[in-house]
Amino acid sequence: MRLNRIRFLPEGISIFVDESTSVLSAARDAGIEIASVCGGEGTCEKCLVRVLSGRARMTDRAAALSERLRSEGYTLACQTFPIDDLVVEVPIESRVTFAEEAIKHIELEVPEHEVGLNVYPPSPMAIKVHLKMHPPSLTDNVSDLKRLLNAVKRVLNDKREFSQVRFGAERPISVSIDALRQLPTAIRAGGWEVTATLVKCCDHWEVIRITPGKDEKHVYGAAIDVGTTTVTVHIVDLETFETVQRLAKYNEQFVFGEDVISRIAHVSRNANGLNELREAALRTINSLLRHAANSLNISHDDIACATVAGNTVMTHLLLGIDPTNIRIEPYIPAVTAFPPIRASDVEIAIHKDGYVFTFPCVASYVGGDIVAGTLVSGMVLRDELSLLIDMGTNGEMVLGNRDFMVTCACSIGPAFEGSGIKCGMRSVRGAISGVKIDPTELDVSIQTIGDAKPIGICGSGLVELLAELKRAGIIDMAGNFVEHPSNGKLRQNDDGDIEFVLVRSQDAGIGRDITITQADIKNLIRSKAAVYAALRSMLNSIGLRIDEIKRIFVAGAFGSHLNVRRAIEIGLLPDLPEEKFVVLGNSSVKGARLALLSQAAFDEAHRIASKMTYIELSVDPGYMGEFISANFIPHTDLQQFPSVKHKRGD
């Protein structure tokens, strides 16, 4: 079979593939990340590329692109196959990542609002202990191992935070085989002084590393948030309790589909699908760990343990557990509570004998990330009624206090993460994050991340845009464009859809207009309706009112940049005083970090998970009615949003 060369620009990277390999697959094999929200089905139109030379076979879905795009050489990478050698340009807006500095905008730290070691006593998951032993003699002839274990027990009993109630001398102390092999050489090279690295494993400690003498290096742990979109890693010094490195990047699973359903479908359709997704997650995590170790001038062996929080599907995929049944009624995960797992078994790049501690999940669509968020919010410690909302592709929420907790999940879709929106994108440099529209002249003022030239609209910008369009009378309550002297900003596009122009091509960083279409607006309204309907259904199920909620925690990257007032105006969040809202940022990685530093906090996470009552909205007869009512801006029942001023005629 003849192989065709595909050369990708601007990198200049070439790869040889046969005629059955799509341009998207070829790019993936060449290490070029092209966005593919739908997992290569040709429905999301996010994988636009330009064929600059050569012949290609294109499917009907690629041929259905607008005439303007086709005339400029654009096609869908997933629906295009080489017939001859090709030269393909991958434009910036089709890439999964734009620049390393974009990561800076993914996570907003809000440390003053997280519960920490003032509540949960410090007791890190890994420690280093310096041991001094008497040398053996003919009359003191116990083995090296027994001599070591006796010394470890003496040190642990001297440490108040490792009291006999939990990890005292009566508990067995295990030793990994590699540490055992290091023992006879290290103990003598150090003159009967060694430094042992211990990791907590269930109800006992395990020695995983032995070095001669007094090792002055600190021991570290990795807190990992395995998000559907973004993977975040924090490296924590377990001796000083300081977070010494924070890194994040897009989850490489993105090329198999943006949402968890697409990824489960990939597993179902492909014999090697589960392994592909597991390896993609591991590549993402391990590249961050390598970067962190290099920047800190430490070895991966110095990272003794890791805590992992992720949604139920991401956790299954990372551990190589088939998630197929999560997608099929009655939506049952394979597992919700995970034992400590040796790092070498998971293939996470820390000390191979170290342990990975995984946050427990609650149900198919309420995972360890929500448990971690609930932990750091402190809502389980309060008498007052609190609500935690984490808005991503899925929307999860927890309602309760120290006495009870209920939780549910709804399918928001990726609209507020920029997908399924014509000019939507992630929260990276150049993304429009703020919008103002003059109600008289309809002049548009924008704010972009990094004050760069605009290249698209991220979630926070879409919320503000929707609110501003409604305020200016450009759309009605149903989200329909209305007749308006729009100075040419309202027009019909090549697809026959009505769109509003935010930025003209000459002012944009992508060489074409940035717009929002009628279809985009309807998509956004459906997404916000799903969130509000889920909240109302959960409250109805336990007989509570919205005004009984005293505090609302908003978690996740989208929530970090959210304008709460604008979110209320469009009916995404309930109409409560703004001072009741608390932005947590990435509460998943914060929970993982807290668990690294306090075994009591990790134990609390398991109690939280067991305490939660999951409400399945798909069988709730009232959910669809709530959803339909919420498909307006802000809602059909305006009494639920008394602070929102409405235009006459609404």
N, C-alpha and C positions, 0 to 999 in steps of 0.2 A: 504494500500500500504506500502511495506517495505521501510524503510528509510536506506540509506547507509551513513556511516561516511566517510568524506574526511578530512584527517589531512594534513595541509600544513606546509611544512618545508621551511626555518629554524625556523619560528615563533613558530611552535608547536600548532597552532590554529586549532581546529576541528569544523566541522559543519555537520549537518545531512540533507541530501537532498534525493529526490526521483530519479528514474532512468531517468526522463525526464529533469533533471537539468544539464546543462553543468558544467564542472569544472570551466570555466570562470565565470559563473553566481554565482556558489558557492563561489568562491574566492571573488567576489564583495560583496556578502552578509556577508562574514567573515571579511570584511574591508581590504582585501589584493588587492592592485591595480596592475593588470596585463595589460600590453599594449595590445590594440586591435584597430589597426588603421582602420580596415575595419568594425568595429562595430559588430564583431562576425560572419562574413560571411565566414571565413576560407580562405581568399584570401591573407592576408598580411603576414602571418606566423610570426607575432611579438609576439604571445602569447604562445611561446614554453614553455612547462613544462615537467618534467620527472616523469613518474609514477613508483615509486619505489616498490610498492607492491599492489596487488589486481587486479581484472579483470575490464575491462572497454570496453564499446562499442565505436568504433571510426568510423566516417563517411569516405566516399571515399576520401574526401579532406585531412583528417588526414593520411589516408593510402598512399597518394601520396607523402608524405615526402620522402627524400632520404633514401636509405637503411642504410647509416651510422647513421643518426639521429635516425631512428627507432630501430636500434640495440643497441643504448645507452639508450633506454627507452623514447626518446622524442616523444611528440605528441602535437597537437594543443589544447589548453585548451577549445576553443570555439566549437570544434568538437569532444569532448570526454565526455562520460556520464558514471557514475558509475553503475556497475552491482553488485559488492561487495564493501566492505569497501576499501578505497584507501589511500595510503600515496603518496603525491604529493610534489615534490620539485619545487619551483619557482626560477629559476636562476636569477642572478642580471640583466642580459641584457634584461630580459622579464618584468622587473618592470617599472612602470611609473616613480617612483622616486627612487633615489639611496641613497641619504643622505641629511640631512638638509642643509649642507654647499653647496650643489650643487646650491642652489638658488642664492648664491653670484655671480655666473657667468652668470646669466640670463640677468641682466640689467647693462648696462654701462652708468654711469652718465656723461653727457657732458654739464654741466650747462652754460658754457660760450657761447654756441651757441643758447640758447633759449631766446625768447622774454619774458620779465617779467614785473614787476611792474614799471620799468622805462618808459614803453610805455603805459600800461593800469593802470589807477590810482587805488590805494588800496581801496577796499570797500568790505570786506569779506562777505560771504553769511550768517554768523551768528555772533552775538555779545553778550556780556554780559554788562548790564548797572546797575550801583548802583543807587538806587532811595531813596530819602529822602522825606517823606510826612508829612504834618501836621496831627496830630490826629483829628478825627471828634469831633464835639460838637453839642449841640442842635441847634446852629445857622449855623453850617457848617456840614450838615448832608447828603452829597452826598455819594453814595455807594462806597464800597471798590474798585470795578472795575473802576468806573469813576476816583477815586483818583489816581489809578495806571496808567491809560491811560494818564491822564493829565501830570503825572510825566515823563512818557516815552516820550511824545511829546516834553516836555521841553528839555530833554537830547538829543533827535535826532536833534532838531533845533540848539543846541549848537555845534553839531559835523559837522564840515565843509564838511567831506566826505559824509555825508548823507544830502545833500542840499535839499531845498524845491522843487527843480525841479524834484527830483526823489522820495524822501521818507520823505517829510516834514510833517508839522502838518496837512495839509489839507487832507492827505491820511488816510484812516481808518486803525486802528491797531486792528488785531483780536487776540483772546486769545483761546488757545486750552481748551477743557473741563477739562483735567487733571490739567492744570495750574489754571484754574478757581476754581477747587476744593481745590488746595493748597493755594489759595489766603487768605481767612479769617484767617487761622491759622498762615501762614507765616508772614503776615503783622503785626500781633499783637505780635508774638514771637520775631520779630525783632525790636520791639519798633518803628514801622512805618518806618523802613528801610528794604528794601529787595533788592535782586539781581535778575534781570530778564534776562533770556536767550531768545533772539529773533532770528528768522530765516526769511530770505527774502522769500516771496512767491508771485510770479508774481510781482505786482506793490505795494505791501505793506509788512509790517512786521507782524509776528505773534509771540506772547509770548507763548513759549512752556514749560517754567519751571520757578518757583518762589521759591527762598530759602530765609530764614530769614537773616537779617543783611547784612553785606558785605562779599560776598563769594569771597575768594582770588583765588580760582581755575580758571584756564584759560578755555576757550571754544575751542573745537577742531573740525576739519572737516576731512573727509576721502575722498581722491582722489582714485578712483578705475578704473583700466583698466581691463575689462573683455575680455581677449584674448582667442582665440580658444584653444591655448595650455597652456598659463600661465595666472594666475590672479595675478595682482600686486596691493598692497594697500600702499598708503602713508598717514600717519597721520600728519596733519598740525596744528600747534598752530595758531589759527586765531587772536591772540593778538600780538604775536611776529613775525608772518609770517614765522616761522622756521618749516622745515620738521623734525619732531622729531622721526619718525619711518618709515622704509621702509621694506616691507615684500613681498614675492612672493611665489607661489607654483603652481604646475600643476593643471589645471582645471580638477576637478573630472568628468566632462563630457567626458573626454578622453576615458573612458571605453565603451562609446557608439559609438565610431568612432572618428578618429582624425580630419577629415575635416568637414566643415559645411554641406556638402551634405549628408554625412553619418548620421549626427545628425538629419537633416530634415527627412531623410528616416526613422529613428527610430520613430520620431513623427508620420509619416504617417502610419507605420505598427503596432503600438502599441497603444491601447486605452489609456493607462496611460503614453505614451511616453513623452508628453509635460511636464507633472508634474515631471516625473523622471529627465528630463534634467534641469528643473527649480530648483529642489531641489538639484541637484548635484552642480550647479553653486552657490547656496546660501550656501551650506555646505562649499564650498571652500572660499567664501568671508567671511563668518561669523567666520570660524576658524582663519583666518588671523586677523580679527577685535578683536576677543577675545585674541589672542596672543599679539597683539599690546597693548590693554588696560591693560593686566596683566603686561607687561613689563614696561609700563609707570606709573603703579599704579594709573590708573584712572578708572572710571566707564564708561560703555557704554552710560550712560546718559550724560556724559561730551562731547560726540561726537554728535554735534547738527545737522549736515547735511553731505551729501555726494554728490560728483559729480561722474558720471559714464560715461566712454567712452568705446565703444566696436563696433565691426562690426555689421552690420544690423541684421544678424541672431542671434548673441550672445545677442544683446539687446532684440530682440523678446523673446528669450528663457528665459532670466532672468526675464522679466516682465510677463511671462506666456501667451504670444501672439503667436498664431499659425503661424509658418513661412512657412507652406507648399507651398504657392503660390510663394514664392521666387524661388523655384526650377523649377516651371512650366512656360513655355512661356506664356505670355510676361514678366515673372519675376517681379511681383509687390509685394512690401512689404505691410503689413497691415497699417503701420504708419511710418513716417519719423521724425516727430517733436513731442516731448513728454512734457506734462505739468509737473510741480513739483508734485511729488507723496509722500505721507506721508510714512515714513519708515515702519510703521506697516502694510501698505498695500502691500509693496514689501517684507517684512520680512527680511530686512537687519538690522543687530544687532547694530544699533545706538539708540539714544533716540527715543522711539517709535512715538513721535509726531514731530520729526524732519523731514526734507524733503530730498528727493533724487532728484537731478537735472541731467537729462540724456542728453548727447550731441546729437544734431540732426544728422540724417543720410541723405544721398543724394539719394541713390538708393539701389537696392537689394544687390549689392556687393561693395558699397562704403559707409562706415558707419561713426559713430561718432568718431571712432579712427582716421580716416583720417582727419576729420574736426579738431580734437584736434591737430594732427600733423601739419596741415597747420597753425593753430593758433600760435603755439610756434615757428615755423620756421620763422615767420615774413614775408613770401613771399608776403602776401597780402598787405604789407605796402611798397613794393619796386617797382620802375619803371622797374628794370631789369627783364628779363625772368628767372624764376626759375622752378625747377622740384623737386617734392617730390616723392620718391619711398619707399614704405613699402612692404618688401618681406616676406611673410609668406606662408601658404598653398595657399592663394590667393595673387595675386600681385596687389596692388592698386597704382595708381600714379596720381599726380595732376600737371598740367602745367599752369603757368600763372604769373600774377603780380597784381598790384593794380587795373588794368583796366578790366581784364578778368581772368577766370579760367575754364579750361576743365579738366575732370577727366575720368578715365576708370579703368577697372579691368580685370584681366586675371587669368585663372586657372593655377597656377604654379604646383600644387600638392605638396605633403609633402616631396619630395626628399631632398631638402636643409635643411629640419628640421630633416633629418635622417631616415625618414620612406620610405618604398618601396625600401630601399637600404639594401643589405644583412647584412652588419655590421654597418649600419647607426644608429645614436642615437642623443639625445639632447646634448646641450652644458652644460654638467655636469662634475664633477671630473672624470678624466680618459679618457675623450673623446679626440681623436686626433684632434687638432685644427690647426696644422701647419705641412707641409710636404716638404721635399727636396729630390730630387732623383739625384744621381750622373749619368750624362749622359753616362759615360764610363763603370763603374762597376755596375751601377744600384743599388748601395747601397742606402737604404732608411733611412733618418733621420727624426724623428718625434718630435713633441712637443705636450704635453697633458695638459689639464686644470688641474691645481693643481700639475703638475709634477708627477702625479700618474701613475701606470702601465696602459697601454692602454687597453680599453675594447670595443672600437668602434670608429667611425668617425663622428664628428658633421659637420654642414653645412659649416663653414669656412674651416675646414680641407678638405672637399670634393671639394671645389672650388680650393684650392691650389693643391690638388692631381690631379685634372683634368688638370690643367695648367702644372704641372710637368710631367705628363705622356706624354703630347703633346711635351713639350720642349725636353724630353729625347728620343723622337722618338719611344716610346712604343705604341702609338696610332696615327692614321692618322687624317686628318681633319674631317672625318665622325665618329670618335670615335672608329674605329675598331682596335683591337690589330694587330700589324704587326710582322712579323718574326724578331726575335732579339735574340742575345746571352744573355738570361735573367738570367743565373745562377740558373735556376730552379724556378724562381719567377713566370713565366708564366706556367699555367697548366690547365688541364681540371678537373672540380670538379665533384662531384657525380651526379649533375643534368645535366651534359653534357655541361655546360657553361664554357667558358674560363675565368680564373680569374688571377689577379696579387696579389701576396702575399706581404703585407706591413710589417706584424709583425708575426713571428713564435709563435706557441703556448707557447713555454717555456718562451718567453719574454712578453706574454700578461697576462692580469689580469683575463681572462675568461677561460683559459685552452684550447683554440683552436685558430687556425690561424685567423688573421684579414686580410680580402681580399677585393678587389673590382672586381666585375664581369663585363663581357661584357654587360649584361643586365642593371647593375647599371649605367654604363657609358652612355648608350643610354637614360636611364631615366633622368639622369642629363642634358644631352644635350637638351632633349625636354623641360625640366623645364626652363633652361636659355634662350632657344629660345622663349618661351612664353613671358618672360619679355621684351626682346629686340624687338620682333615683336609688342607688345602692344605699346611700346614707338614710334616706327617708324609709326605705324598706326595712333596714336594720332597726331603726328606731321604732317603727310600727310593730315589729315582731316582738318587742319587749315592752311596749306600751309607754315609751318615753317621748318627750318633745325636744325639738332642737334647742329651745331656749334653756333647757336644763343642763346643757353642756357648758361647763365652766372654762374649759381650755381645749384648744385644738392644736395639735402638733402636726406640722406639715413637713414631710420627709422627702428625700430624694433630690436628684440634681435639678429637676424641673421646679420643684418647690423652692429650691434655694434662690432662684432668680424671680420668683413669682411676685407680681404686684397684687397683694391681697385685695385691695379695693376694687381693682379691675376684675379680678376673679369673681368677686361678689356680684358686680354689675352684670356679668354675663350669665350668672346662675351656676357657676362651677362650684363655688363654696357657699355655705349657708350665710344668711344675712345676720351676722353677729358683730358686736363691736370689735374693731381691729386689734385692740389690746388683748383679746382672748387668743389670738393666733400667735404661735411660736414656731419659728423656722428652725428645724433641726439640722438641715443639710444632709449629708450622707450618714444617716443613723445606723445603717447596716455595718459599715466599717468601724464606726464608733463603738457599737456593741461588741464587735469582734475584738477591738483593742482593749475594752474594759475586761473582757473574759481572759485575755492574756495576762492581765495584771492581778486578777482576783478570781480564784477558784470558786469563791462564794457567789460571784456574779454569774459564772457559767452554770453553777447549780441553780441559781435563780432563773436563768433562761429556760432550763428544763421544767421548772415549776410553772413558769408563765405559759409555756406551750401546752402543758397538761391541763391548765386552768381554762384555756380558751374554748369557747363553744362556737363551732363553725356553722354559719347559716348558708345553705346552698341556695343562691338567688334564682337558679334556673328552675327550681320547683316552687318558688314563692309566687302565688297567684297574683299578688299585688304589685310585683316588680314591673311588669310590662306597663301597667297603668301609670305608675310613677314615671317611667321612662318616657312615655308618650307626652305626659304633662310637662316634662322638663325639656322637651324639644323646641323650646322657644326661648327668647332672650328677654328677661331672665327666666320666665316661667309662665305658664298659663294662669296660675294663681298668684297675682301680683301682691296679695297680702303676705305672702311668704318672704317678700323682699321690700319691706316698707321704706328702707333707706335709699332705694334706687329710684331716681327721678325718671318719669316716663314721658315720652313725647305725646302730645295730644293726638288722639286717633288710634293709639295702641290698644 
